[in-house]
Every structure is written in structure tokens, then in C-alpha cells.
Amino acid sequence: MRHDYSSVKNIYIICGKTDMRKGIDGLATLIQDAFELDPYGNSTFLFSGWSKDRYKCLYFDGDSLAML
């Protein structure tokens, strides 16, 4: 999947240790409940786990959420 990410308005880096077993729905719920942000907006969310060499990125491409 190739996508132009230059139009992303905000990039949020979620500090702390996130459970990397969570999927798209779990991370979207975390964004809505804990941070009161809209996961379906023009934003990218970066999550890190317990291991500092693993990250997940959640992005709404206009059609659905994508996890990178």
C-alpha cells in the first residue's frame, strides 16, 4: 500500500508503554477514551511497547483505519 502521508495534519506520539497485542479496534478505543481524540481525523498516532524497538502506527486513510 502506497499512500502520500504529507497531508497528515497532526502526528501524536503516545508516551508510555502500550500493550502491543492490541489491534486496530483496541488502539482506536484507547485514543478515544484515554486521550479524547478522534482516530478518524487527519492524524497519525504512534505507539511504543515495552520493547523500545517496536512501534505501531494508526492512520485513517479516508476509507478505514490502517495499522503500520
Secondary structure, 3 states (H helix, E strand, C coil): CCCCHHHCCEEEEECCCCCCCCCHHHHHHHHHHHHCCCCCCCEEEEEECCCCCCEEEEEECCCCEEEC
